[in-house]
Amino acid sequence: MRALLLTSIVLVTLGAVFLAASVFAPDLVDKTTGNVKVAVQKQLHQLLAPDELPEIRLGGEGGMVELDHCDGTFTEMITYRIDEVPPLFAAHNNCGGDIILGWELGQRVRVAGSDTLYEVVEERHTPKWSNVEVLVGMSGEFMVQTCFYGENKMRFLALAPVGSPAESDR
C-alpha cells in the first residue's frame, strides 16, 4: 500500500513538473520530447527492421495549404522553385517529416514507388521562413525538409541517386 502511495505521489509530482515546464518553457519541452521521439523511432527501426532502409513518400506539389494536410507525404513546395535549387519536398515534423531528423550524411533511403536508392549527400540548416536563395548551390536530385522540434530552425537534406536495390546487393 505504501509503494502504491509513493508511486502515486511521484507520478503526480512529475505531472506537475511537466505541466509547469510546458507552460513556462514550451519550446524546451517541444525540443526535448521531439528529440526523444526521433531517437526512439530510430532505435525501434533498428530493432524491428534492421535490414530495411527508411522510406519516405513524396506527394503532390503545393504550398502551405497542401503541406498542412498532414497526409504523411512530403509536399513539393512550389514556393521554393528557382533554377539553382533542386526540387524541394517538405513535411511538418509532427506529420512524418521528423523521420529525416534522425538521418545523417551517407544515410541511404528509399522513396515509395521508386526502384532507385538515394543517399543523403548534403545538409543545411536555416532559420524558419528563410529566403529560398540560402539553398542555392545544394547538390542532389531533390531535397527534403522539416523543422527541428522546439527551435526556429529548418533542416534541409539533399538526396542523390545511388542505384537500384539490386545493384546495392552486389
C-alpha positions as CSV (number, residue, x, y, z in Angstrom):
1,M,0.0,0.0,0.0
2,R,2.9,2.4,0.8
3,A,4.6,1.6,-2.5
4,L,1.4,2.5,-4.4
5,L,1.0,5.8,-2.4
6,L,4.7,6.6,-3.1
7,T,4.3,5.8,-6.8
8,S,1.2,8.0,-7.0
9,I,3.0,10.9,-5.3
10,V,5.9,10.6,-7.7
11,L,3.7,10.4,-10.8
12,V,1.6,13.4,-9.7
13,T,4.8,15.4,-9.0
14,L,6.2,14.5,-12.4
15,G,2.9,15.5,-14.0
16,A,3.0,18.9,-12.2
17,V,6.6,19.4,-13.3
18,F,5.8,18.6,-16.9
19,L,2.7,20.9,-16.8
20,A,4.7,23.8,-15.4
21,A,7.5,23.2,-17.9
22,S,5.1,23.2,-20.8
23,V,3.6,26.5,-19.6
24,F,6.8,28.3,-18.8
25,A,9.2,26.7,-21.4
26,P,7.1,25.3,-24.2
27,D,9.9,25.3,-26.8
28,L,12.2,23.4,-24.4
29,V,9.5,20.8,-23.8
30,D,8.8,20.5,-27.5
31,K,12.5,20.2,-28.3
32,T,13.1,17.6,-25.6
33,T,10.1,15.5,-26.4
34,G,10.7,15.8,-30.1
35,N,14.3,14.7,-29.7
36,V,13.2,11.7,-27.6
37,K,10.6,10.8,-30.2
38,V,13.2,10.8,-33.0
39,A,15.7,8.8,-31.0
40,V,13.0,6.2,-30.1
41,Q,11.8,5.9,-33.7
42,K,15.3,5.4,-34.9
43,Q,16.1,2.7,-32.3
44,L,12.8,0.9,-33.0
45,H,13.5,0.9,-36.7
46,Q,17.0,-0.6,-36.0
47,L,15.4,-3.3,-33.7
48,L,12.4,-4.2,-35.7
49,A,13.6,-3.8,-39.2
50,P,17.4,-3.6,-39.1
51,D,17.9,-4.6,-42.8
52,E,15.3,-2.2,-44.2
53,L,16.2,1.3,-45.2
54,P,14.0,4.2,-44.1
55,E,11.3,5.2,-46.6
56,I,9.6,8.4,-47.4
57,R,6.6,9.1,-49.6
58,L,6.7,12.1,-52.0
59,G,3.4,13.8,-52.6
60,G,2.0,16.3,-55.0
61,E,3.1,19.9,-55.4
62,G,1.7,22.8,-53.5
63,G,2.2,25.3,-50.8
64,M,1.4,25.7,-47.1
65,V,-2.2,24.6,-47.6
66,E,-1.1,21.2,-49.1
67,L,1.7,20.9,-46.5
68,D,-0.8,21.4,-43.7
69,H,-3.0,18.5,-44.9
70,C,-0.5,16.3,-43.0
71,D,-1.2,13.2,-45.1
72,G,2.2,11.5,-44.4
73,T,3.8,12.7,-47.7
74,F,6.4,15.3,-48.4
75,T,4.8,18.1,-50.5
76,E,6.8,19.5,-53.4
77,M,7.0,23.2,-52.4
78,I,6.3,25.4,-55.4
79,T,7.4,28.5,-53.5
80,Y,11.0,27.1,-53.4
81,R,11.2,26.6,-57.2
82,I,14.2,28.5,-58.6
83,D,16.8,27.4,-61.1
84,E,19.7,27.0,-58.7
85,V,17.8,24.9,-56.1
86,P,16.8,21.2,-56.6
87,P,13.1,20.4,-56.2
88,L,12.2,20.6,-52.5
89,F,9.8,18.3,-50.7
90,A,8.7,19.3,-47.2
91,A,6.7,17.7,-44.3
92,H,5.9,19.1,-40.9
93,N,7.9,17.3,-38.2
94,N,4.8,16.2,-36.4
95,C,3.3,14.8,-39.7
96,G,6.0,12.3,-40.6
97,G,8.7,14.8,-41.5
98,D,10.7,14.0,-38.4
99,I,11.9,10.8,-40.0
100,I,14.7,12.9,-41.6
101,L,15.8,14.4,-38.3
102,G,17.4,11.0,-37.5
103,W,19.3,10.8,-40.8
104,E,23.0,11.6,-41.2
105,L,25.2,12.3,-44.3
106,G,25.6,9.0,-46.1
107,Q,22.2,7.6,-45.0
108,R,20.6,5.5,-47.7
109,V,16.9,5.8,-48.1
110,R,14.0,4.6,-50.3
111,V,11.3,6.7,-51.9
112,A,8.0,4.8,-52.1
113,G,7.1,3.8,-55.6
114,S,10.7,4.1,-56.9
115,D,13.3,1.4,-57.5
116,T,16.1,3.9,-57.1
117,L,18.1,4.1,-53.8
118,Y,19.0,7.6,-52.6
119,E,21.7,8.8,-50.3
120,V,21.9,11.9,-48.2
121,V,24.7,13.9,-49.8
122,E,24.4,17.4,-48.2
123,E,22.8,19.1,-45.2
124,R,21.9,22.7,-44.5
125,H,20.2,24.4,-41.5
126,T,18.4,27.7,-41.8
127,P,16.2,29.8,-39.6
128,K,12.4,29.2,-40.3
129,W,11.0,31.3,-43.1
130,S,14.4,31.9,-44.7
131,N,14.6,33.1,-48.3
132,V,15.0,30.2,-50.8
133,E,18.3,31.8,-52.0
134,V,20.0,30.3,-48.9
135,L,19.7,26.9,-50.6
136,V,21.4,27.9,-53.8
137,G,24.2,25.5,-54.6
138,M,22.9,22.5,-52.8
139,S,23.5,19.3,-54.7
140,G,21.5,16.2,-55.3
141,E,18.5,15.3,-57.4
142,F,16.0,16.7,-54.8
143,M,15.8,17.9,-51.2
144,V,13.6,17.0,-48.2
145,Q,12.9,19.5,-45.4
146,T,11.3,19.6,-42.0
147,C,11.6,21.8,-38.9
148,F,13.5,20.9,-35.8
149,Y,11.3,20.5,-32.7
150,G,11.2,23.5,-30.4
151,E,13.7,25.6,-32.4
152,N,13.4,28.3,-35.0
153,K,15.4,26.1,-37.4
154,M,14.7,24.1,-40.5
155,R,16.7,21.1,-41.8
156,F,17.3,20.5,-45.5
157,L,18.8,17.3,-46.8
158,A,19.9,16.8,-50.4
159,L,19.4,13.3,-51.8
160,A,21.2,11.8,-54.8
161,P,20.5,8.5,-56.5
162,V,23.0,5.7,-55.8
163,G,21.4,2.9,-57.9
164,S,18.7,0.3,-57.6
165,P,18.3,-2.1,-54.7
166,A,19.6,-5.0,-56.9
167,E,22.8,-3.0,-57.6
168,S,23.5,-2.3,-54.0
169,D,23.2,-6.0,-53.1
170,R,26.1,-6.9,-55.3
